[in-house]
């Protein structure tokens, strides 16, 4: 699993109803409770999939 976004949500209508990204990030942290799993989803899996290099 990895995480992705269309931030800054250019297609969301109406413009006065934009997603609360901080709320979504907090929800992600609650759902994926341990740091090792969050690291896999947010860092390690994208690195492996796209061939990025970690600094």
C-alpha distance matrix in Angstrom:
0.0 3.8 6.9 10.0 13.5 16.8 18.7 21.7 21.4 24.2 24.4 24.5 27.9 30.2 29.8 31.0 27.9 25.1 22.0 22.3 19.5 20.7 20.5 16.9 16.0 18.1 16.5 12.9 14.8 16.4 13.6 11.6 14.9 14.7 14.6 13.1 9.8 10.0 11.0 8.0 5.7 8.8 10.6 10.0 7.0 8.8 12.0 11.3 10.3 13.2 15.5 16.2 18.5 18.4 21.8
3.8 0.0 3.8 6.7 10.4 13.9 15.4 18.4 18.5 21.4 21.9 22.2 25.8 28.0 27.3 28.6 25.7 22.7 19.7 20.0 16.9 18.2 18.6 15.0 13.9 16.5 15.4 11.8 13.8 16.1 13.9 11.9 15.2 15.0 14.2 13.2 10.3 9.2 9.7 7.6 4.4 6.1 8.2 8.7 6.0 6.4 10.0 10.5 9.3 11.2 13.8 13.8 16.3 16.1 19.3
6.9 3.8 0.0 3.8 7.0 10.7 11.9 14.9 15.1 18.1 18.9 18.9 22.5 24.6 23.7 24.9 22.1 19.0 16.0 16.3 13.2 14.8 15.3 11.8 10.8 13.9 13.0 9.7 12.2 14.7 12.9 11.6 15.0 15.5 14.5 14.5 11.8 9.6 10.7 9.8 6.1 6.0 9.1 11.0 9.1 8.3 11.9 13.3 11.9 12.9 15.7 15.1 17.6 17.1 19.8
10.0 6.7 3.8 0.0 3.8 7.1 8.9 11.9 11.9 14.6 15.5 15.9 19.7 21.9 20.9 22.5 20.0 16.8 14.4 15.3 12.3 14.7 15.6 12.1 11.8 15.3 14.6 12.0 14.7 17.3 15.8 14.9 18.2 19.0 17.8 18.0 15.5 13.0 13.8 13.2 9.7 8.7 11.3 13.5 11.5 9.5 13.0 14.7 12.7 12.8 16.0 15.3 18.1 18.2 20.6
13.5 10.4 7.0 3.8 0.0 3.8 5.3 8.3 8.2 11.1 12.1 12.4 16.2 18.3 17.2 18.9 16.6 13.3 11.2 12.5 9.9 12.9 14.0 10.8 11.2 14.9 14.5 12.6 15.6 18.0 17.0 16.8 19.9 21.1 20.0 20.7 18.3 15.5 16.5 16.4 12.9 11.4 14.2 16.8 15.2 12.9 16.2 18.2 16.1 15.6 18.9 17.8 20.6 20.5 22.5
16.8 13.9 10.7 7.1 3.8 0.0 3.8 6.1 5.2 7.5 8.7 9.7 13.5 15.8 14.6 16.8 14.9 11.7 10.7 12.9 10.9 14.4 15.6 12.9 13.9 17.5 17.2 15.9 18.9 21.2 20.3 20.4 23.5 24.8 23.6 24.5 22.1 19.2 20.2 20.1 16.6 15.0 17.4 20.0 18.4 15.7 18.8 20.8 18.4 17.5 20.8 19.7 22.7 22.9 24.6
18.7 15.4 11.9 8.9 5.3 3.8 0.0 3.0 4.5 7.3 9.7 10.0 13.6 15.4 13.4 15.2 13.8 10.1 9.3 10.7 8.5 11.9 13.7 11.8 12.3 15.9 16.4 15.5 18.0 20.5 20.3 20.4 23.1 24.4 23.0 24.3 22.4 19.1 20.0 20.6 17.3 15.1 17.5 20.6 19.6 16.9 19.6 22.1 20.2 19.0 22.0 20.3 22.8 22.6 23.8
21.7 18.4 14.9 11.9 8.3 6.1 3.0 0.0 3.8 5.8 8.9 9.1 12.3 13.7 11.2 13.2 12.4 8.8 9.1 10.6 9.2 12.5 14.5 13.2 14.0 17.3 18.1 17.6 20.0 22.4 22.5 22.9 25.4 26.8 25.3 26.9 25.1 21.7 22.5 23.4 20.2 17.8 20.1 23.3 22.5 19.7 22.2 24.9 23.0 21.6 24.4 22.5 24.9 24.7 25.5
21.4 18.5 15.1 11.9 8.2 5.2 4.5 3.8 0.0 3.8 5.6 5.6 9.1 11.0 9.4 11.8 10.4 7.3 7.8 10.6 10.0 13.7 14.8 13.2 14.9 18.0 18.0 17.8 20.7 22.7 22.3 23.1 25.9 27.6 26.6 28.0 25.8 22.6 23.9 24.4 20.9 19.1 21.7 24.6 23.2 20.7 23.6 25.8 23.6 22.5 25.7 24.3 27.0 27.0 28.3
24.2 21.4 18.1 14.6 11.1 7.5 7.3 5.8 3.8 0.0 3.8 5.8 8.5 10.5 8.9 12.1 11.7 9.3 11.0 13.8 13.6 17.2 18.4 17.0 18.6 21.8 21.8 21.6 24.5 26.5 26.0 26.8 29.6 31.3 30.1 31.4 29.2 26.1 27.1 27.4 24.0 22.1 24.4 27.2 25.8 22.9 25.6 27.8 25.3 23.9 27.1 25.8 28.6 29.0 30.1
24.4 21.9 18.9 15.5 12.1 8.7 9.7 8.9 5.6 3.8 0.0 3.8 6.3 9.0 8.8 12.1 11.2 9.7 11.4 14.8 15.1 18.8 19.3 17.7 19.9 22.9 22.3 22.2 25.4 27.0 26.2 27.3 30.3 32.2 31.5 32.7 30.1 27.2 28.6 28.5 24.9 23.5 26.1 28.7 26.8 24.2 27.2 29.0 26.2 25.2 28.6 27.8 30.8 31.3 32.7
24.5 22.2 18.9 15.9 12.4 9.7 10.0 9.1 5.6 5.8 3.8 0.0 3.8 6.3 6.4 9.1 7.5 6.5 8.4 12.0 13.1 16.7 16.7 15.4 18.1 20.7 20.0 20.5 23.7 24.9 24.3 25.8 28.7 31.0 30.5 32.0 29.4 26.5 28.3 28.5 24.8 23.5 26.4 29.2 27.4 25.2 28.4 30.2 27.7 26.9 30.4 29.4 32.2 32.3 33.7
27.9 25.8 22.5 19.7 16.2 13.5 13.6 12.3 9.1 8.5 6.3 3.8 0.0 2.9 5.0 7.6 6.7 7.6 10.3 13.9 15.7 19.0 18.7 18.0 21.0 23.1 22.4 23.3 26.5 27.4 27.0 28.8 31.5 34.0 33.7 35.4 32.8 29.9 31.8 32.1 28.4 27.2 30.2 32.9 31.1 28.9 32.2 34.0 31.4 30.7 34.1 33.1 36.0 36.1 37.4
30.2 28.0 24.6 21.9 18.3 15.8 15.4 13.7 11.0 10.5 9.0 6.3 2.9 0.0 3.8 5.4 5.6 7.7 10.9 14.0 16.4 19.4 19.0 18.9 21.9 23.7 23.2 24.5 27.5 28.2 28.1 30.1 32.6 35.2 35.0 36.9 34.4 31.5 33.5 34.0 30.3 29.0 32.1 35.0 33.4 31.2 34.4 36.4 33.9 33.2 36.5 35.3 38.1 37.9 39.1
29.8 27.3 23.7 20.9 17.2 14.6 13.4 11.2 9.4 8.9 8.8 6.4 5.0 3.8 0.0 3.8 5.4 6.1 9.8 12.4 14.5 17.4 17.8 17.9 20.4 22.5 22.5 23.7 26.4 27.5 27.8 29.5 31.8 34.2 33.7 35.7 33.5 30.3 32.0 32.8 29.3 27.6 30.4 33.6 32.3 30.0 32.9 35.2 32.9 31.9 35.1 33.6 36.1 35.8 36.6
31.0 28.6 24.9 22.5 18.9 16.8 15.2 13.2 11.8 12.1 12.1 9.1 7.6 5.4 3.8 0.0 3.8 5.9 9.5 11.3 14.2 16.5 16.4 17.3 20.0 21.4 21.6 23.4 25.8 26.6 27.2 29.2 31.2 33.8 33.5 35.8 33.7 30.5 32.5 33.6 30.2 28.5 31.5 34.7 33.7 31.6 34.6 36.9 34.9 34.1 37.2 35.5 37.8 37.2 37.9
27.9 25.7 22.1 20.0 16.6 14.9 13.8 12.4 10.4 11.7 11.2 7.5 6.7 5.6 5.4 3.8 0.0 3.8 6.5 9.0 12.0 14.5 13.9 14.3 17.4 18.8 18.5 20.3 22.9 23.5 23.8 26.0 28.2 30.9 30.8 33.1 30.8 27.7 30.0 30.9 27.3 26.0 29.2 32.3 31.1 29.3 32.5 34.6 32.6 32.1 35.3 33.8 36.2 35.6 36.6
25.1 22.7 19.0 16.8 13.3 11.7 10.1 8.8 7.3 9.3 9.7 6.5 7.6 7.7 6.1 5.9 3.8 0.0 3.8 6.5 8.8 11.7 11.8 11.8 14.5 16.4 16.5 17.8 20.4 21.5 21.9 23.6 25.8 28.3 27.9 30.1 27.9 24.7 26.7 27.7 24.2 22.6 25.7 28.9 27.8 25.9 28.9 31.3 29.3 28.7 31.8 30.2 32.5 31.8 32.8
22.0 19.7 16.0 14.4 11.2 10.7 9.3 9.1 7.8 11.0 11.4 8.4 10.3 10.9 9.8 9.5 6.5 3.8 0.0 3.8 5.8 8.9 8.5 8.1 11.0 12.9 12.7 14.0 16.7 17.8 18.1 19.8 22.1 24.6 24.4 26.6 24.3 21.2 23.5 24.4 21.0 19.6 22.9 26.0 25.0 23.4 26.5 28.7 27.0 26.8 29.8 28.2 30.5 29.6 30.8
22.3 20.0 16.3 15.3 12.5 12.9 10.7 10.6 10.6 13.8 14.8 12.0 13.9 14.0 12.4 11.3 9.0 6.5 3.8 0.0 3.8 5.6 5.4 6.4 8.8 10.2 10.8 12.5 14.6 15.6 16.7 18.4 20.1 22.7 22.3 24.9 23.1 19.8 22.1 23.6 20.5 18.8 22.1 25.4 24.9 23.5 26.4 28.9 27.6 27.4 30.2 28.2 30.1 28.8 29.7
19.5 16.9 13.2 12.3 9.9 10.9 8.5 9.2 10.0 13.6 15.1 13.1 15.7 16.4 14.5 14.2 12.0 8.8 5.8 3.8 0.0 3.8 5.4 5.0 6.1 8.6 9.7 10.4 12.3 14.2 15.2 16.2 18.0 20.1 19.4 21.8 20.1 16.6 18.7 20.2 17.2 15.2 18.4 21.8 21.4 20.0 22.8 25.3 24.3 24.0 26.6 24.6 26.3 24.9 25.9
20.7 18.2 14.8 14.7 12.9 14.4 11.9 12.5 13.7 17.2 18.8 16.7 19.0 19.4 17.4 16.5 14.5 11.7 8.9 5.6 3.8 0.0 3.8 5.4 5.1 6.2 8.6 9.8 10.6 12.5 14.3 15.3 16.4 18.5 17.7 20.6 19.4 15.9 18.0 20.2 17.6 15.6 18.6 22.1 22.3 21.2 23.7 26.4 25.8 25.7 27.9 25.6 26.9 25.1 25.7
20.5 18.6 15.3 15.6 14.0 15.6 13.7 14.5 14.8 18.4 19.3 16.7 18.7 19.0 17.8 16.4 13.9 11.8 8.5 5.4 5.4 3.8 0.0 3.8 5.5 5.1 6.2 8.7 9.9 10.6 12.3 14.2 15.3 18.1 18.1 21.0 19.4 16.3 19.1 20.9 18.1 16.8 20.2 23.4 23.2 22.6 25.3 27.7 27.0 27.3 29.7 27.8 29.2 27.4 28.5
16.9 15.0 11.8 12.1 10.8 12.9 11.8 13.2 13.2 17.0 17.7 15.4 18.0 18.9 17.9 17.3 14.3 11.8 8.1 6.4 5.0 5.4 3.8 0.0 3.8 5.4 5.0 6.2 8.7 9.8 10.4 12.0 14.0 16.6 16.7 19.1 17.0 14.0 16.8 18.1 15.0 14.0 17.6 20.6 20.0 19.4 22.4 24.5 23.6 24.1 26.7 25.1 26.8 25.3 26.7
16.0 13.9 10.8 11.8 11.2 13.9 12.3 14.0 14.9 18.6 19.9 18.1 21.0 21.9 20.4 20.0 17.4 14.5 11.0 8.8 6.1 5.1 5.5 3.8 0.0 3.8 5.4 5.0 6.3 8.7 9.9 10.4 12.0 14.1 13.5 16.1 14.5 11.2 13.7 15.5 12.9 11.4 14.8 17.9 18.0 17.5 20.1 22.4 22.0 22.5 24.7 22.7 24.1 22.2 23.5
18.1 16.5 13.9 15.3 14.9 17.5 15.9 17.3 18.0 21.8 22.9 20.7 23.1 23.7 22.5 21.4 18.8 16.4 12.9 10.2 8.6 6.2 5.1 5.4 3.8 0.0 3.8 5.4 5.1 6.3 8.7 9.9 10.5 13.1 13.2 16.3 15.0 12.1 15.0 17.1 14.9 13.9 17.2 20.1 20.4 20.4 22.9 25.1 25.0 25.7 27.7 25.8 26.8 24.7 25.8
16.5 15.4 13.0 14.6 14.5 17.2 16.4 18.1 18.0 21.8 22.3 20.0 22.4 23.2 22.5 21.6 18.5 16.5 12.7 10.8 9.7 8.6 6.2 5.0 5.4 3.8 0.0 3.8 5.4 5.1 6.2 8.5 9.9 13.0 14.0 16.6 14.5 12.2 15.6 16.9 14.4 14.3 17.9 20.3 20.0 20.3 23.2 24.9 24.5 25.6 27.9 26.5 27.9 26.0 27.6
12.9 11.8 9.7 12.0 12.6 15.9 15.5 17.6 17.8 21.6 22.2 20.5 23.3 24.5 23.7 23.4 20.3 17.8 14.0 12.5 10.4 9.8 8.7 6.2 5.0 5.4 3.8 0.0 3.8 5.4 5.1 5.9 8.2 10.8 11.3 13.5 11.2 8.7 12.1 13.2 10.6 10.7 14.3 16.6 16.2 16.7 19.5 21.1 20.8 22.1 24.3 23.0 24.4 22.7 24.6
14.8 13.8 12.2 14.7 15.6 18.9 18.0 20.0 20.7 24.5 25.4 23.7 26.5 27.5 26.4 25.8 22.9 20.4 16.7 14.6 12.3 10.6 9.9 8.7 6.3 5.1 5.4 3.8 0.0 3.8 5.6 5.2 5.8 8.2 8.6 11.6 10.1 7.7 11.0 13.0 11.3 11.2 14.3 16.5 16.9 17.8 20.1 21.9 22.2 23.5 25.2 23.6 24.4 22.2 23.7
16.4 16.1 14.7 17.3 18.0 21.2 20.5 22.4 22.7 26.5 27.0 24.9 27.4 28.2 27.5 26.6 23.5 21.5 17.8 15.6 14.2 12.5 10.6 9.8 8.7 6.3 5.1 5.4 3.8 0.0 3.8 5.6 5.3 8.9 10.7 13.5 11.9 10.4 14.0 15.5 13.9 14.5 17.6 19.5 19.6 20.8 23.3 24.7 24.9 26.5 28.3 27.0 27.9 25.7 27.4
13.6 13.9 12.9 15.8 17.0 20.3 20.3 22.5 22.3 26.0 26.2 24.3 27.0 28.1 27.8 27.2 23.8 21.9 18.1 16.7 15.2 14.3 12.3 10.4 9.9 8.7 6.2 5.1 5.6 3.8 0.0 3.8 5.7 9.1 11.3 13.1 10.5 9.7 13.6 14.1 12.2 13.6 16.9 18.3 17.8 19.2 22.0 22.9 22.8 24.8 26.8 26.0 27.3 25.4 27.6
11.6 11.9 11.6 14.9 16.8 20.4 20.4 22.9 23.1 26.8 27.3 25.8 28.8 30.1 29.5 29.2 26.0 23.6 19.8 18.4 16.2 15.3 14.2 12.0 10.4 9.9 8.5 5.9 5.2 5.6 3.8 0.0 3.8 6.0 7.9 9.4 6.8 6.2 10.0 10.6 9.2 10.9 13.8 14.9 14.8 16.6 19.0 19.9 20.3 22.3 24.0 23.1 24.1 22.2 24.4
14.9 15.2 15.0 18.2 19.9 23.5 23.1 25.4 25.9 29.6 30.3 28.7 31.5 32.6 31.8 31.2 28.2 25.8 22.1 20.1 18.0 16.4 15.3 14.0 12.0 10.5 9.9 8.2 5.8 5.3 5.7 3.8 0.0 3.8 6.7 9.0 7.8 7.7 11.0 12.3 11.9 13.2 15.6 16.7 17.2 19.2 21.1 22.1 23.0 25.0 26.3 25.1 25.7 23.3 25.2
14.7 15.0 15.5 19.0 21.1 24.8 24.4 26.8 27.6 31.3 32.2 31.0 34.0 35.2 34.2 33.8 30.9 28.3 24.6 22.7 20.1 18.5 18.1 16.6 14.1 13.1 13.0 10.8 8.2 8.9 9.1 6.0 3.8 0.0 3.8 5.6 5.7 6.5 8.9 10.4 11.1 12.4 14.0 14.6 15.7 18.0 19.4 20.3 21.7 23.8 24.6 23.4 23.5 20.9 22.8
14.6 14.2 14.5 17.8 20.0 23.6 23.0 25.3 26.6 30.1 31.5 30.5 33.7 35.0 33.7 33.5 30.8 27.9 24.4 22.3 19.4 17.7 18.1 16.7 13.5 13.2 14.0 11.3 8.6 10.7 11.3 7.9 6.7 3.8 0.0 3.8 5.5 5.0 6.1 8.7 9.9 10.2 11.2 12.1 14.0 16.0 16.8 18.2 20.0 21.6 22.1 20.5 20.3 17.5 19.2
13.1 13.2 14.5 18.0 20.7 24.5 24.3 26.9 28.0 31.4 32.7 32.0 35.4 36.9 35.7 35.8 33.1 30.1 26.6 24.9 21.8 20.6 21.0 19.1 16.1 16.3 16.6 13.5 11.6 13.5 13.1 9.4 9.0 5.6 3.8 0.0 3.8 5.5 5.1 6.4 8.9 10.0 10.1 9.9 11.8 14.4 14.9 15.7 17.8 19.8 20.0 18.9 18.6 16.1 18.2
9.8 10.3 11.8 15.5 18.3 22.1 22.4 25.1 25.8 29.2 30.1 29.4 32.8 34.4 33.5 33.7 30.8 27.9 24.3 23.1 20.1 19.4 19.4 17.0 14.5 15.0 14.5 11.2 10.1 11.9 10.5 6.8 7.8 5.7 5.5 3.8 0.0 3.8 5.3 5.0 6.3 8.6 9.7 9.5 10.2 12.9 14.3 14.8 16.2 18.5 19.4 18.7 19.2 17.2 19.8
10.0 9.2 9.6 13.0 15.5 19.2 19.1 21.7 22.6 26.1 27.2 26.5 29.9 31.5 30.3 30.5 27.7 24.7 21.2 19.8 16.6 15.9 16.3 14.0 11.2 12.1 12.2 8.7 7.7 10.4 9.7 6.2 7.7 6.5 5.0 5.5 3.8 0.0 3.8 5.4 5.1 5.9 7.9 9.2 10.1 11.8 13.5 14.9 15.9 17.6 18.7 17.5 18.1 16.0 18.2
11.0 9.7 10.7 13.8 16.5 20.2 20.0 22.5 23.9 27.1 28.6 28.3 31.8 33.5 32.0 32.5 30.0 26.7 23.5 22.1 18.7 18.0 19.1 16.8 13.7 15.0 15.6 12.1 11.0 14.0 13.6 10.0 11.0 8.9 6.1 5.1 5.3 3.8 0.0 3.8 5.5 5.3 5.2 6.3 8.4 10.1 10.8 12.4 14.2 15.6 16.1 14.6 14.7 12.4 14.7
8.0 7.6 9.8 13.2 16.4 20.1 20.6 23.4 24.4 27.4 28.5 28.5 32.1 34.0 32.8 33.6 30.9 27.7 24.4 23.6 20.2 20.2 20.9 18.1 15.5 17.1 16.9 13.2 13.0 15.5 14.1 10.6 12.3 10.4 8.7 6.4 5.0 5.4 3.8 0.0 3.8 5.7 5.5 4.6 5.5 8.2 9.3 9.9 11.5 13.7 14.3 13.7 14.4 13.0 16.0
5.7 4.4 6.1 9.7 12.9 16.6 17.3 20.2 20.9 24.0 24.9 24.8 28.4 30.3 29.3 30.2 27.3 24.2 21.0 20.5 17.2 17.6 18.1 15.0 12.9 14.9 14.4 10.6 11.3 13.9 12.2 9.2 11.9 11.1 9.9 8.9 6.3 5.1 5.5 3.8 0.0 3.8 5.9 6.6 5.7 7.4 9.9 10.8 11.2 13.1 14.8 14.2 15.7 14.6 17.5
8.8 6.1 6.0 8.7 11.4 15.0 15.1 17.8 19.1 22.1 23.5 23.5 27.2 29.0 27.6 28.5 26.0 22.6 19.6 18.8 15.2 15.6 16.8 14.0 11.4 13.9 14.3 10.7 11.2 14.5 13.6 10.9 13.2 12.4 10.2 10.0 8.6 5.9 5.3 5.7 3.8 0.0 3.8 6.6 7.0 6.9 9.0 11.2 11.7 12.5 14.0 12.5 13.9 12.5 15.0
10.6 8.2 9.1 11.3 14.2 17.4 17.5 20.1 21.7 24.4 26.1 26.4 30.2 32.1 30.4 31.5 29.2 25.7 22.9 22.1 18.4 18.6 20.2 17.6 14.8 17.2 17.9 14.3 14.3 17.6 16.9 13.8 15.6 14.0 11.2 10.1 9.7 7.9 5.2 5.5 5.9 3.8 0.0 3.8 5.8 5.7 6.2 8.8 10.3 10.8 11.4 9.6 10.4 8.8 11.6
10.0 8.7 11.0 13.5 16.8 20.0 20.6 23.3 24.6 27.2 28.7 29.2 32.9 35.0 33.6 34.7 32.3 28.9 26.0 25.4 21.8 22.1 23.4 20.6 17.9 20.1 20.3 16.6 16.5 19.5 18.3 14.9 16.7 14.6 12.1 9.9 9.5 9.2 6.3 4.6 6.6 6.6 3.8 0.0 3.8 5.6 5.1 6.3 8.6 10.1 10.1 9.3 9.9 8.9 12.3
7.0 6.0 9.1 11.5 15.2 18.4 19.6 22.5 23.2 25.8 26.8 27.4 31.1 33.4 32.3 33.7 31.1 27.8 25.0 24.9 21.4 22.3 23.2 20.0 18.0 20.4 20.0 16.2 16.9 19.6 17.8 14.8 17.2 15.7 14.0 11.8 10.2 10.1 8.4 5.5 5.7 7.0 5.8 3.8 0.0 3.8 5.4 5.1 6.1 8.5 9.6 10.0 11.7 11.8 15.3
8.8 6.4 8.3 9.5 12.9 15.7 16.9 19.7 20.7 22.9 24.2 25.2 28.9 31.2 30.0 31.6 29.3 25.9 23.4 23.5 20.0 21.2 22.6 19.4 17.5 20.4 20.3 16.7 17.8 20.8 19.2 16.6 19.2 18.0 16.0 14.4 12.9 11.8 10.1 8.2 7.4 6.9 5.7 5.6 3.8 0.0 3.8 5.4 5.0 5.8 7.7 7.5 10.1 10.7 14.0
12.0 10.0 11.9 13.0 16.2 18.8 19.6 22.2 23.6 25.6 27.2 28.4 32.2 34.4 32.9 34.6 32.5 28.9 26.5 26.4 22.8 23.7 25.3 22.4 20.1 22.9 23.2 19.5 20.1 23.3 22.0 19.0 21.1 19.4 16.8 14.9 14.3 13.5 10.8 9.3 9.9 9.0 6.2 5.1 5.4 3.8 0.0 3.8 5.6 5.6 5.3 4.6 6.6 7.5 11.1
11.3 10.5 13.3 14.7 18.2 20.8 22.1 24.9 25.8 27.8 29.0 30.2 34.0 36.4 35.2 36.9 34.6 31.3 28.7 28.9 25.3 26.4 27.7 24.5 22.4 25.1 24.9 21.1 21.9 24.7 22.9 19.9 22.1 20.3 18.2 15.7 14.8 14.9 12.4 9.9 10.8 11.2 8.8 6.3 5.1 5.4 3.8 0.0 3.8 5.7 5.3 7.0 8.9 10.3 14.1
10.3 9.3 11.9 12.7 16.1 18.4 20.2 23.0 23.6 25.3 26.2 27.7 31.4 33.9 32.9 34.9 32.6 29.3 27.0 27.6 24.3 25.8 27.0 23.6 22.0 25.0 24.5 20.8 22.2 24.9 22.8 20.3 23.0 21.7 20.0 17.8 16.2 15.9 14.2 11.5 11.2 11.7 10.3 8.6 6.1 5.0 5.6 3.8 0.0 3.8 5.8 8.0 11.0 12.9 16.5
13.2 11.2 12.9 12.8 15.6 17.5 19.0 21.6 22.5 23.9 25.2 26.9 30.7 33.2 31.9 34.1 32.1 28.7 26.8 27.4 24.0 25.7 27.3 24.1 22.5 25.7 25.6 22.1 23.5 26.5 24.8 22.3 25.0 23.8 21.6 19.8 18.5 17.6 15.6 13.7 13.1 12.5 10.8 10.1 8.5 5.8 5.6 5.7 3.8 0.0 3.8 5.6 9.2 11.7 14.9
15.5 13.8 15.7 16.0 18.9 20.8 22.0 24.4 25.7 27.1 28.6 30.4 34.1 36.5 35.1 37.2 35.3 31.8 29.8 30.2 26.6 27.9 29.7 26.7 24.7 27.7 27.9 24.3 25.2 28.3 26.8 24.0 26.3 24.6 22.1 20.0 19.4 18.7 16.1 14.3 14.8 14.0 11.4 10.1 9.6 7.7 5.3 5.3 5.8 3.8 0.0 3.8 6.5 9.6 12.8
16.2 13.8 15.1 15.3 17.8 19.7 20.3 22.5 24.3 25.8 27.8 29.4 33.1 35.3 33.6 35.5 33.8 30.2 28.2 28.2 24.6 25.6 27.8 25.1 22.7 25.8 26.5 23.0 23.6 27.0 26.0 23.1 25.1 23.4 20.5 18.9 18.7 17.5 14.6 13.7 14.2 12.5 9.6 9.3 10.0 7.5 4.6 7.0 8.0 5.6 3.8 0.0 3.8 6.6 9.5
18.5 16.3 17.6 18.1 20.6 22.7 22.8 24.9 27.0 28.6 30.8 32.2 36.0 38.1 36.1 37.8 36.2 32.5 30.5 30.1 26.3 26.9 29.2 26.8 24.1 26.8 27.9 24.4 24.4 27.9 27.3 24.1 25.7 23.5 20.3 18.6 19.2 18.1 14.7 14.4 15.7 13.9 10.4 9.9 11.7 10.1 6.6 8.9 11.0 9.2 6.5 3.8 0.0 3.8 6.4
18.4 16.1 17.1 18.2 20.5 22.9 22.6 24.7 27.0 29.0 31.3 32.3 36.1 37.9 35.8 37.2 35.6 31.8 29.6 28.8 24.9 25.1 27.4 25.3 22.2 24.7 26.0 22.7 22.2 25.7 25.4 22.2 23.3 20.9 17.5 16.1 17.2 16.0 12.4 13.0 14.6 12.5 8.8 8.9 11.8 10.7 7.5 10.3 12.9 11.7 9.6 6.6 3.8 0.0 3.8
21.8 19.3 19.8 20.6 22.5 24.6 23.8 25.5 28.3 30.1 32.7 33.7 37.4 39.1 36.6 37.9 36.6 32.8 30.8 29.7 25.9 25.7 28.5 26.7 23.5 25.8 27.6 24.6 23.7 27.4 27.6 24.4 25.2 22.8 19.2 18.2 19.8 18.2 14.7 16.0 17.5 15.0 11.6 12.3 15.3 14.0 11.1 14.1 16.5 14.9 12.8 9.5 6.4 3.8 0.0
